[in-house]
Structures are given as structure tokens and as C-alpha cells.
Amino acid sequence: MIMQYQRSSTLFKEAQGVIPGGVNSPVRAFKSVGGTPIFVEYAEGAYLFDVDGNKLIDYISSWGPMILGHAYPPVIDAIMKRAKHGTSFGMPTALETEIASLALDMVPNMDKIRFVNSGTEACMSAVRLARGVTKKEKIIKFAGCYHGHSDAFLIQAGSGAVTFGSPSSPGVTKGTAQDTLLAPYNNLAAVRALFSEYPEEIAAIIIEPVAGNMGCIPPQEGFLQGLRSLCDEFDALFIFDEVMTGFRLAPGGAQELLGIKADIVTFGKVIGGGLPVGAFAANNHIMSHLAPDGPVYQAGTLSGNPLAMAAGLAMLQSINQDADLFDRLAEKTKYLHEGFEKILATKAIPYQINRMGSMISLHFTDQPVVDFASSVKGNNDYFKKYFHGMLQEGIYLPPSAFESYFLNDALSFSDIDKTLEGFKKVVKAL
Ligand code: KE4
């Protein structure tokens, strides 16, 4: 199937004249895989329809939010119904209480939740809160994990940052960087060593409980439990960045699926139903430190706006009412995984496939991908051929080896069979 992208390339040239890099988020620019970003006309269910009339099976689901498929009717209806009554007031609405209560029913171990406008804002606020509560200044993050583009996190960050060879971005001051300590993912000894070096100074560990920004990397047995004990031993708070995993791996996210209790959990993506929503949650004691109850300041003009809350509420209600959604998603992802394995067995190229729930990634390397260092060893030339080959087959994958795929429930097994048919041709040509 020869796809042509004439209109996308024209639109990309126009966009580059008025928007830096022609995109509003760098990973969309195809820098890591080359070629022209695809401009979308509209999307429905499991499919993207681009401006050149190509129909693509979507495996990024807007980087996670579209877990039930694009233009999911209950969410669209909720948005349209709400929009007629005004979109934002800068004043409280009962809708915020309704979605907050539902989210707290679904997520274990949390008493209160504050809504913001992005995952970055949620993670940034969670770290400030942890520093305010513990009166300590340093945080531990993991190389290759991405918690948004707030200064404290752009140190060995994953996702788009790593594809630009600037995991530690210019513009982040030395003062900020010195308070962000780094450890390799899945390396408990390295974290213990940091606590031994700074026993009284570490406010929090922030982690993606299942990493998705160096490809998908599940935590190894005992890793998260070990971090939990270190936080308890050294009076630090354990922040689960569930912007990807929240409401995706289980109704209660990674805390539920992996049975680990965090102190603060951050959300984004799914919680907004496709509109800009982030959130962070904690127990009453921690949240009592947050303005206006406590001194830790955090605010936002559009935080909790009724339009985004209506979309998020419809999304969470749909998820909460669908008992076997996560089993279906896991089943489809397993089917894709097994199909990939069967096809790859026909070709002598090194590969690893990591999967958890509806998150999966394929790495062209012979070593297990367990952290950032092993993830960057992947053969990017293979990845580029794979990405563009699949695109030619009408399959849209993340345009970077340092991302997880996000399956959505609108994907059918015949869509996955089509994906595997395309993959067969791509592997032959590798
Ligand atoms: P946003 O500010 O992009 O809503 O969320 C930041 C964020 C925080 N934490 C995790 C675990 C995340 O994955 C993200 C954002 N994810 C990327 C995809 N890897 C968003 C895509 C993009 O940057 O355009």
C-alpha cells in the first residue's frame, strides 16, 4: 500500500513558519525517525484519518488518553452538552466534586485530589508538595523517566528529550539540577547509595511505576517494594507518576495492579478524556499542606474547568462501569506481542519486547531492556525502517523508540491481524 503525504508535507512547511519546529510538542516532529509528521484530519475509534486521505490504525491513542478509542460517544456527548452552559468560570462547580469523588473511589490509598491542566503540572506540583511536607530539597528520579518538562525533571529525561540528545535540557540551572539526583531504573542499590550519601536531604523519589518513556519497561521483582522501604526508612515521600499508567493498567492504576502504596500519585492523559487535565492525589495529612488549607502554593486559571471535568468524568464513568475493559486490553496487547514474536522468529535480528497491560514496545537489541542504558542500545536504523515500513502499511506507531505503544479498546482483533500482516512485510524487508 503506497501512502502519499503531499498535503501533510505542505502543512508541515506552513506550520514551521509560525510554530517552532512546526509542532506544539517535539516528539511529534519525527526527528527520531526522519520524514514528515502526519497531519490528522479526524479520528474515530481505532483509526486516524490524515489530511491525505490515508486511514491509519492508531497505536499511540494520543499518547495514552484515548484508551476507549477516538471520539468516544459518551465523552463527546458530555463535552457538547456541557459546552453550551459555559466552559470555564474560575469558580467552583459541583462537577469537580463529582469527578474527584469518582477518581478517589477508583484509586486506592488516596484521600484528596487536586486537578491541574497537564501531567507536567501534576508532577511539578507533587514535588513541590513533597518538599513542603518534608522540608527537604532533593528528589531522586530515574534516568530515562519523563515526568513532564518542568526544570527539575529535565535531567536525563526520557521521551522526546532523549530523542534530541538533550536529556538534560539547556535552560535548567545548576541550582535546580543539583537537587535532582539520578539513579538507573530497576537499580535498588544505586538508590540506597544516594540515601546513604544524603540521608537527611531527600524529599521524595518520583518514578514511573511502569516506565513508558524509554519504551515500556516494567519494574523488576522487588524494585518498587525496595523503594517503598527506603522511603519509609529515610522519611522521604514515594511519588508514583501515573500520568501514563493511571486508569490504564487498572481502575486503580499501578498501585492496584502492582500492590504498592505510594504517598502521592500524579495523573494525566486518560483522566481528562482527551481534554487538558492533570491531577495529583495524596492522603489527608499530606494534602492539608496544600493551599488554601496549607502553605504549599499551587494554582491554575483553568484547573477543574467544567468542560474538561465533563470529559474526564464521562471517561472515568465509562471505565468504571466496564468490568472487563482491562482484561480485554491486556488480551489484545498479548495477541499483538505473540504475533510479533512469531514473525520475528522467521528473521535473525535481535529484538526484545516489553509489555505490561496495554503498554508494549519493541526494541531491536539482543539485551533485555531494563533501564535507560539498555534502551538506548537499541538499533535505531532498524527502528526507523520498522516505523516507516509500518506507516506505509497504514499502521501508526510512536515515532520514537523511546516511547510505549498505547492500545485502545476500539482496536479489534482484525485490526491487530492487519497490523501483523503489515509487520510481516516490514520484517521481510529489514
Ligand atoms: P503532559 O505535561 O505531557 O500532559 O504530561 C507529562 C508526562 C508526565 N509523566 C509521564 C509518565 C508522561 O509520559 C508524560 C507525558 N508523556 C509524553 C509521551 N511520552 C507526552 C507526549 C508529548 O510529550 O508530546
Residues whose N, C-alpha, C, O or C-beta is under 5 A from the ligand:
A	BS01	KE4	S25 V27 W63 S118 G119 T120 Y146 H147 G148 S159 E208 G212 N213 D241 V243 M244 G268
